[in-house]
Amino acid sequence: MENFPVISLENINGAERAAILEKINEACEKWGFFELVNHGIEPEFMDTVERLTKAHYRKCMEQRFKELVASRALEGIQTEVNDMDWESTFYVRHLPQSTINEVPDLDEEYRKVMKEFALKLEKLAEELLDLLCENLGIEKGYLKKVFHGANGPTFGTKVSNYPPCPKPDLIKGLRAHTDAGGIILLFQDDKVSGLQLLKDGQWIDVPPLRHSIVVNLGDQIEVITNGKYKSVEHRVVSQTDGEGRMSLASFYNPGSDAVIYPAPALLEKEAEKKQVYPKFVFEDYMKLYVPLKFQAKEPRFEAMKAVETNVNLGPIATA
């Protein structure tokens, strides 16, 4: 089995740019996932995010999770559980409007650090989108423009903790799915593994590396690239021991009114390839995705084809 792609961005603006771009392109084509090191977010700052996230879980969420487990008698399950995940989560939206001040129980230091982390991740996500454009041979800024819609992209962070689980064979930390949106940046625990992706019919561990950012592509990138890059099914496997696993997944997605469709410049470049993906408004896709998240993506694309005739493309909004 090939090694999971770990890519350093250290010399992306220097002599190694072409080689780094090639590694990113190969990872996007073959894996739909890659792990970034030397990505520009300071290690000390990431340590602070991790410390505050774990402290918040212990103080505000751990007891609540134990009560949920007890109320559903999950300790004693004998058959596989398919209607819930063994995770404790909260969600913060950053764009178009932040909800950080509405999330209960966050202390001021954690709020301040999360706001700063969001800005750093937003910058990194937009840099990565431009690197994808360069690899695809389409205009710089194209993906950001497509995602923009009328009010800019949708960007938010799902903060998850995966406590030790007594029956990891019967209940997943997070059931298998592809991500609906654009580009996802994950800061995960470097001591506890659990994230896996499906490649060539096998579940592959995503290695936990200190201070890395794991990147994966969502369904919208698959549509815009007309299938050149694909979203990949992934899951979180529960662990029986240790302190549990921390995960901060930040989703840089299109705005709700953004119109998504294969990039015309890409279709022109690959003249022999016809457009195989539909045109749709992102919000309409999300309405379909939410109840079907843990099912295959292909029927979702087919369902969007059925309604695409009603979509008015119009010009792409510029930021």
Contacts in CASP RR format, 6 or more apart in sequence:
PFRMAT RR
TARGET T0000
AUTHOR 0000-0000-0000
METHOD contacts of the structure
MODEL  1
MENFPVISLENINGAERAAILEKINEACEKWGFFELVNHGIEPEFMDTVE
RLTKAHYRKCMEQRFKELVASRALEGIQTEVNDMDWESTFYVRHLPQSTI
NEVPDLDEEYRKVMKEFALKLEKLAEELLDLLCENLGIEKGYLKKVFHGA
NGPTFGTKVSNYPPCPKPDLIKGLRAHTDAGGIILLFQDDKVSGLQLLKD
GQWIDVPPLRHSIVVNLGDQIEVITNGKYKSVEHRVVSQTDGEGRMSLAS
FYNPGSDAVIYPAPALLEKEAEKKQVYPKFVFEDYMKLYVPLKFQAKEPR
FEAMKAVETNVNLGPIATA
1 202 0 8 1.000
1 204 0 8 1.000
2 30 0 8 1.000
4 31 0 8 1.000
4 33 0 8 1.000
4 34 0 8 1.000
4 35 0 8 1.000
4 204 0 8 1.000
4 205 0 8 1.000
4 206 0 8 1.000
4 207 0 8 1.000
5 23 0 8 1.000
5 26 0 8 1.000
5 27 0 8 1.000
5 31 0 8 1.000
5 33 0 8 1.000
5 34 0 8 1.000
5 35 0 8 1.000
6 34 0 8 1.000
6 35 0 8 1.000
6 36 0 8 1.000
6 37 0 8 1.000
6 207 0 8 1.000
6 209 0 8 1.000
6 212 0 8 1.000
7 20 0 8 1.000
7 23 0 8 1.000
7 24 0 8 1.000
7 27 0 8 1.000
7 34 0 8 1.000
7 35 0 8 1.000
7 36 0 8 1.000
7 37 0 8 1.000
8 20 0 8 1.000
8 36 0 8 1.000
8 37 0 8 1.000
8 38 0 8 1.000
9 20 0 8 1.000
9 36 0 8 1.000
9 37 0 8 1.000
9 38 0 8 1.000
9 39 0 8 1.000
9 40 0 8 1.000
10 16 0 8 1.000
10 37 0 8 1.000
10 38 0 8 1.000
11 17 0 8 1.000
11 20 0 8 1.000
12 20 0 8 1.000
12 131 0 8 1.000
21 131 0 8 1.000
21 134 0 8 1.000
21 135 0 8 1.000
23 34 0 8 1.000
24 34 0 8 1.000
24 131 0 8 1.000
24 132 0 8 1.000
24 135 0 8 1.000
25 135 0 8 1.000
27 33 0 8 1.000
27 34 0 8 1.000
28 34 0 8 1.000
28 132 0 8 1.000
28 135 0 8 1.000
28 217 0 8 1.000
28 229 0 8 1.000
29 228 0 8 1.000
29 229 0 8 1.000
31 197 0 8 1.000
31 199 0 8 1.000
31 232 0 8 1.000
32 197 0 8 1.000
32 216 0 8 1.000
32 217 0 8 1.000
32 229 0 8 1.000
32 230 0 8 1.000
32 231 0 8 1.000
32 232 0 8 1.000
33 197 0 8 1.000
33 206 0 8 1.000
33 214 0 8 1.000
33 215 0 8 1.000
33 216 0 8 1.000
33 217 0 8 1.000
33 232 0 8 1.000
33 234 0 8 1.000
34 214 0 8 1.000
34 215 0 8 1.000
35 206 0 8 1.000
35 207 0 8 1.000
35 209 0 8 1.000
35 212 0 8 1.000
35 213 0 8 1.000
35 214 0 8 1.000
35 215 0 8 1.000
36 212 0 8 1.000
36 213 0 8 1.000
36 214 0 8 1.000
36 215 0 8 1.000
37 209 0 8 1.000
37 211 0 8 1.000
37 212 0 8 1.000
39 124 0 8 1.000
39 212 0 8 1.000
39 213 0 8 1.000
40 120 0 8 1.000
40 124 0 8 1.000
41 117 0 8 1.000
41 120 0 8 1.000
41 121 0 8 1.000
41 124 0 8 1.000
41 211 0 8 1.000
41 213 0 8 1.000
43 210 0 8 1.000
43 211 0 8 1.000
45 113 0 8 1.000
45 116 0 8 1.000
45 117 0 8 1.000
45 120 0 8 1.000
46 187 0 8 1.000
46 211 0 8 1.000
48 113 0 8 1.000
49 113 0 8 1.000
49 114 0 8 1.000
49 117 0 8 1.000
49 187 0 8 1.000
49 248 0 8 1.000
50 187 0 8 1.000
50 189 0 8 1.000
50 246 0 8 1.000
52 109 0 8 1.000
52 110 0 8 1.000
52 113 0 8 1.000
53 110 0 8 1.000
53 159 0 8 1.000
53 161 0 8 1.000
53 246 0 8 1.000
53 248 0 8 1.000
54 161 0 8 1.000
54 243 0 8 1.000
54 246 0 8 1.000
56 105 0 8 1.000
56 106 0 8 1.000
56 107 0 8 1.000
56 110 0 8 1.000
57 88 0 8 1.000
57 161 0 8 1.000
57 246 0 8 1.000
59 105 0 8 1.000
60 105 0 8 1.000
61 88 0 8 1.000
61 90 0 8 1.000
61 161 0 8 1.000
62 88 0 8 1.000
62 161 0 8 1.000
62 163 0 8 1.000
64 88 0 8 1.000
65 88 0 8 1.000
65 161 0 8 1.000
65 163 0 8 1.000
69 75 0 8 1.000
72 84 0 8 1.000
74 81 0 8 1.000
74 86 0 8 1.000
74 167 0 8 1.000
74 171 0 8 1.000
75 166 0 8 1.000
75 167 0 8 1.000
76 166 0 8 1.000
76 167 0 8 1.000
77 167 0 8 1.000
77 170 0 8 1.000
77 171 0 8 1.000
78 170 0 8 1.000
79 170 0 8 1.000
80 170 0 8 1.000
80 171 0 8 1.000
81 170 0 8 1.000
81 171 0 8 1.000
82 175 0 8 1.000
84 171 0 8 1.000
85 171 0 8 1.000
85 172 0 8 1.000
85 173 0 8 1.000
85 174 0 8 1.000
85 175 0 8 1.000
85 236 0 8 1.000
86 162 0 8 1.000
86 163 0 8 1.000
86 165 0 8 1.000
86 168 0 8 1.000
86 171 0 8 1.000
86 172 0 8 1.000
86 173 0 8 1.000
86 238 0 8 1.000
87 160 0 8 1.000
87 161 0 8 1.000
87 162 0 8 1.000
87 173 0 8 1.000
87 174 0 8 1.000
87 236 0 8 1.000
88 160 0 8 1.000
88 161 0 8 1.000
88 162 0 8 1.000
88 163 0 8 1.000
89 158 0 8 1.000
89 159 0 8 1.000
89 160 0 8 1.000
89 161 0 8 1.000
90 103 0 8 1.000
90 158 0 8 1.000
90 159 0 8 1.000
91 156 0 8 1.000
91 157 0 8 1.000
91 158 0 8 1.000
91 159 0 8 1.000
92 98 0 8 1.000
92 99 0 8 1.000
92 100 0 8 1.000
92 103 0 8 1.000
92 114 0 8 1.000
92 118 0 8 1.000
92 156 0 8 1.000
92 157 0 8 1.000
92 159 0 8 1.000
93 99 0 8 1.000
93 154 0 8 1.000
93 155 0 8 1.000
93 156 0 8 1.000
94 100 0 8 1.000
94 115 0 8 1.000
94 118 0 8 1.000
94 122 0 8 1.000
94 155 0 8 1.000
94 156 0 8 1.000
94 157 0 8 1.000
94 250 0 8 1.000
95 122 0 8 1.000
95 152 0 8 1.000
95 153 0 8 1.000
95 154 0 8 1.000
95 155 0 8 1.000
95 156 0 8 1.000
96 151 0 8 1.000
96 152 0 8 1.000
96 153 0 8 1.000
96 154 0 8 1.000
96 255 0 8 1.000
98 115 0 8 1.000
98 118 0 8 1.000
100 106 0 8 1.000
100 111 0 8 1.000
100 114 0 8 1.000
100 115 0 8 1.000
101 111 0 8 1.000
103 111 0 8 1.000
106 114 0 8 1.000
114 157 0 8 1.000
117 157 0 8 1.000
117 248 0 8 1.000
118 155 0 8 1.000
118 156 0 8 1.000
118 157 0 8 1.000
118 250 0 8 1.000
121 157 0 8 1.000
121 185 0 8 1.000
121 213 0 8 1.000
121 250 0 8 1.000
121 252 0 8 1.000
122 155 0 8 1.000
122 252 0 8 1.000
124 185 0 8 1.000
124 213 0 8 1.000
125 155 0 8 1.000
125 183 0 8 1.000
125 185 0 8 1.000
125 250 0 8 1.000
125 252 0 8 1.000
126 144 0 8 1.000
126 252 0 8 1.000
128 183 0 8 1.000
128 185 0 8 1.000
128 215 0 8 1.000
129 141 0 8 1.000
129 143 0 8 1.000
129 144 0 8 1.000
129 147 0 8 1.000
129 183 0 8 1.000
129 252 0 8 1.000
130 140 0 8 1.000
130 141 0 8 1.000
130 143 0 8 1.000
130 144 0 8 1.000
132 143 0 8 1.000
132 183 0 8 1.000
132 221 0 8 1.000
132 229 0 8 1.000
133 139 0 8 1.000
133 140 0 8 1.000
133 141 0 8 1.000
133 142 0 8 1.000
133 143 0 8 1.000
134 140 0 8 1.000
136 225 0 8 1.000
136 228 0 8 1.000
136 263 0 8 1.000
136 266 0 8 1.000
137 265 0 8 1.000
137 266 0 8 1.000
137 269 0 8 1.000
138 263 0 8 1.000
138 265 0 8 1.000
138 266 0 8 1.000
139 265 0 8 1.000
142 263 0 8 1.000
142 265 0 8 1.000
143 221 0 8 1.000
143 224 0 8 1.000
144 153 0 8 1.000
144 319 0 8 1.000
145 316 0 8 1.000
145 317 0 8 1.000
145 318 0 8 1.000
145 319 0 8 1.000
146 224 0 8 1.000
146 254 0 8 1.000
146 258 0 8 1.000
146 259 0 8 1.000
146 260 0 8 1.000
146 263 0 8 1.000
146 316 0 8 1.000
147 153 0 8 1.000
147 182 0 8 1.000
147 220 0 8 1.000
147 252 0 8 1.000
147 253 0 8 1.000
147 254 0 8 1.000
147 255 0 8 1.000
147 258 0 8 1.000
148 254 0 8 1.000
148 255 0 8 1.000
148 258 0 8 1.000
148 316 0 8 1.000
148 317 0 8 1.000
148 318 0 8 1.000
148 319 0 8 1.000
149 254 0 8 1.000
149 255 0 8 1.000
149 257 0 8 1.000
149 258 0 8 1.000
149 259 0 8 1.000
149 317 0 8 1.000
150 257 0 8 1.000
150 317 0 8 1.000
151 255 0 8 1.000
151 257 0 8 1.000
152 255 0 8 1.000
152 319 0 8 1.000
153 252 0 8 1.000
153 253 0 8 1.000
153 254 0 8 1.000
153 255 0 8 1.000
153 258 0 8 1.000
154 251 0 8 1.000
154 253 0 8 1.000
154 254 0 8 1.000
154 255 0 8 1.000
154 256 0 8 1.000
155 250 0 8 1.000
155 251 0 8 1.000
155 252 0 8 1.000
155 253 0 8 1.000
156 250 0 8 1.000
156 251 0 8 1.000
157 248 0 8 1.000
157 249 0 8 1.000
157 250 0 8 1.000
157 251 0 8 1.000
158 247 0 8 1.000
158 248 0 8 1.000
158 249 0 8 1.000
158 250 0 8 1.000
158 251 0 8 1.000
159 247 0 8 1.000
159 248 0 8 1.000
160 174 0 8 1.000
160 246 0 8 1.000
160 247 0 8 1.000
160 248 0 8 1.000
160 249 0 8 1.000
161 244 0 8 1.000
161 245 0 8 1.000
161 246 0 8 1.000
161 247 0 8 1.000
162 173 0 8 1.000
162 174 0 8 1.000
162 192 0 8 1.000
162 194 0 8 1.000
162 236 0 8 1.000
162 238 0 8 1.000
162 239 0 8 1.000
162 244 0 8 1.000
162 245 0 8 1.000
162 246 0 8 1.000
162 247 0 8 1.000
163 244 0 8 1.000
164 238 0 8 1.000
164 239 0 8 1.000
164 240 0 8 1.000
164 241 0 8 1.000
164 242 0 8 1.000
164 243 0 8 1.000
164 244 0 8 1.000
165 171 0 8 1.000
165 173 0 8 1.000
165 238 0 8 1.000
165 239 0 8 1.000
165 240 0 8 1.000
166 240 0 8 1.000
167 238 0 8 1.000
168 237 0 8 1.000
168 238 0 8 1.000
168 239 0 8 1.000
168 240 0 8 1.000
171 238 0 8 1.000
172 235 0 8 1.000
172 236 0 8 1.000
172 237 0 8 1.000
172 238 0 8 1.000
173 235 0 8 1.000
173 236 0 8 1.000
173 237 0 8 1.000
173 238 0 8 1.000
174 235 0 8 1.000
174 236 0 8 1.000
175 235 0 8 1.000
175 294 0 8 1.000
176 198 0 8 1.000
176 233 0 8 1.000
176 234 0 8 1.000
176 235 0 8 1.000
176 294 0 8 1.000
177 233 0 8 1.000
177 234 0 8 1.000
177 235 0 8 1.000
177 293 0 8 1.000
177 294 0 8 1.000
178 218 0 8 1.000
178 219 0 8 1.000
178 231 0 8 1.000
178 232 0 8 1.000
178 233 0 8 1.000
178 234 0 8 1.000
178 297 0 8 1.000
179 216 0 8 1.000
179 217 0 8 1.000
179 218 0 8 1.000
179 219 0 8 1.000
179 231 0 8 1.000
179 251 0 8 1.000
180 218 0 8 1.000
180 219 0 8 1.000
180 220 0 8 1.000
180 253 0 8 1.000
180 285 0 8 1.000
180 286 0 8 1.000
180 289 0 8 1.000
180 293 0 8 1.000
181 218 0 8 1.000
181 219 0 8 1.000
181 220 0 8 1.000
181 221 0 8 1.000
181 251 0 8 1.000
181 253 0 8 1.000
181 254 0 8 1.000
181 282 0 8 1.000
182 217 0 8 1.000
182 218 0 8 1.000
182 219 0 8 1.000
182 220 0 8 1.000
182 221 0 8 1.000
182 251 0 8 1.000
182 252 0 8 1.000
182 253 0 8 1.000
182 254 0 8 1.000
183 215 0 8 1.000
183 216 0 8 1.000
183 217 0 8 1.000
183 218 0 8 1.000
183 221 0 8 1.000
183 252 0 8 1.000
184 215 0 8 1.000
184 216 0 8 1.000
184 217 0 8 1.000
184 218 0 8 1.000
184 249 0 8 1.000
184 250 0 8 1.000
184 251 0 8 1.000
184 252 0 8 1.000
185 213 0 8 1.000
185 214 0 8 1.000
185 215 0 8 1.000
185 249 0 8 1.000
185 250 0 8 1.000
185 252 0 8 1.000
186 195 0 8 1.000
186 213 0 8 1.000
186 214 0 8 1.000
186 215 0 8 1.000
186 216 0 8 1.000
186 247 0 8 1.000
186 248 0 8 1.000
186 249 0 8 1.000
186 250 0 8 1.000
187 213 0 8 1.000
187 214 0 8 1.000
187 247 0 8 1.000
187 248 0 8 1.000
187 250 0 8 1.000
188 195 0 8 1.000
188 206 0 8 1.000
188 208 0 8 1.000
188 214 0 8 1.000
188 245 0 8 1.000
188 246 0 8 1.000
188 247 0 8 1.000
188 248 0 8 1.000
189 208 0 8 1.000
189 244 0 8 1.000
189 245 0 8 1.000
189 246 0 8 1.000
189 247 0 8 1.000
190 208 0 8 1.000
190 209 0 8 1.000
190 210 0 8 1.000
190 211 0 8 1.000
190 212 0 8 1.000
191 208 0 8 1.000
192 208 0 8 1.000
192 239 0 8 1.000
192 242 0 8 1.000
192 243 0 8 1.000
192 244 0 8 1.000
192 245 0 8 1.000
192 246 0 8 1.000
193 205 0 8 1.000
193 206 0 8 1.000
193 207 0 8 1.000
193 208 0 8 1.000
193 239 0 8 1.000
193 245 0 8 1.000
194 205 0 8 1.000
194 206 0 8 1.000
194 208 0 8 1.000
194 236 0 8 1.000
194 237 0 8 1.000
194 238 0 8 1.000
194 239 0 8 1.000
194 245 0 8 1.000
195 205 0 8 1.000
195 206 0 8 1.000
195 208 0 8 1.000
195 214 0 8 1.000
195 234 0 8 1.000
195 235 0 8 1.000
195 236 0 8 1.000
195 247 0 8 1.000
196 203 0 8 1.000
196 204 0 8 1.000
196 205 0 8 1.000
196 206 0 8 1.000
196 234 0 8 1.000
196 235 0 8 1.000
196 236 0 8 1.000
196 237 0 8 1.000
197 203 0 8 1.000
197 204 0 8 1.000
197 206 0 8 1.000
197 216 0 8 1.000
197 232 0 8 1.000
197 233 0 8 1.000
197 234 0 8 1.000
198 204 0 8 1.000
198 232 0 8 1.000
198 233 0 8 1.000
198 234 0 8 1.000
199 232 0 8 1.000
203 235 0 8 1.000
206 214 0 8 1.000
206 234 0 8 1.000
216 231 0 8 1.000
216 232 0 8 1.000
216 234 0 8 1.000
217 229 0 8 1.000
217 230 0 8 1.000
217 231 0 8 1.000
217 232 0 8 1.000
218 231 0 8 1.000
219 231 0 8 1.000
219 285 0 8 1.000
219 289 0 8 1.000
219 297 0 8 1.000
219 300 0 8 1.000
219 301 0 8 1.000
220 253 0 8 1.000
220 254 0 8 1.000
220 260 0 8 1.000
220 282 0 8 1.000
220 285 0 8 1.000
221 229 0 8 1.000
221 231 0 8 1.000
222 229 0 8 1.000
222 230 0 8 1.000
222 231 0 8 1.000
222 277 0 8 1.000
222 297 0 8 1.000
223 260 0 8 1.000
223 261 0 8 1.000
223 262 0 8 1.000
223 277 0 8 1.000
223 278 0 8 1.000
223 301 0 8 1.000
224 260 0 8 1.000
224 261 0 8 1.000
224 262 0 8 1.000
224 263 0 8 1.000
224 266 0 8 1.000
225 262 0 8 1.000
225 263 0 8 1.000
225 266 0 8 1.000
226 262 0 8 1.000
226 263 0 8 1.000
226 266 0 8 1.000
226 267 0 8 1.000
226 270 0 8 1.000
226 273 0 8 1.000
226 275 0 8 1.000
226 276 0 8 1.000
226 277 0 8 1.000
227 276 0 8 1.000
227 277 0 8 1.000
228 266 0 8 1.000
231 297 0 8 1.000
236 245 0 8 1.000
236 247 0 8 1.000
239 245 0 8 1.000
253 282 0 8 1.000
254 260 0 8 1.000
254 282 0 8 1.000
255 282 0 8 1.000
255 283 0 8 1.000
256 281 0 8 1.000
256 282 0 8 1.000
256 283 0 8 1.000
256 286 0 8 1.000
257 281 0 8 1.000
257 282 0 8 1.000
257 283 0 8 1.000
258 281 0 8 1.000
258 282 0 8 1.000
259 279 0 8 1.000
259 280 0 8 1.000
259 281 0 8 1.000
259 282 0 8 1.000
259 311 0 8 1.000
259 312 0 8 1.000
259 313 0 8 1.000
259 314 0 8 1.000
259 316 0 8 1.000
260 279 0 8 1.000
260 280 0 8 1.000
260 281 0 8 1.000
260 282 0 8 1.000
260 285 0 8 1.000
261 275 0 8 1.000
261 277 0 8 1.000
261 278 0 8 1.000
261 279 0 8 1.000
261 280 0 8 1.000
261 311 0 8 1.000
261 313 0 8 1.000
262 275 0 8 1.000
262 276 0 8 1.000
262 277 0 8 1.000
267 273 0 8 1.000
267 274 0 8 1.000
267 275 0 8 1.000
277 301 0 8 1.000
278 301 0 8 1.000
278 304 0 8 1.000
278 305 0 8 1.000
278 308 0 8 1.000
279 308 0 8 1.000
279 311 0 8 1.000
279 313 0 8 1.000
280 304 0 8 1.000
280 307 0 8 1.000
280 308 0 8 1.000
280 311 0 8 1.000
281 311 0 8 1.000
284 304 0 8 1.000
284 307 0 8 1.000
285 300 0 8 1.000
285 304 0 8 1.000
288 300 0 8 1.000
288 303 0 8 1.000
288 304 0 8 1.000
289 300 0 8 1.000
292 299 0 8 1.000
292 300 0 8 1.000
END
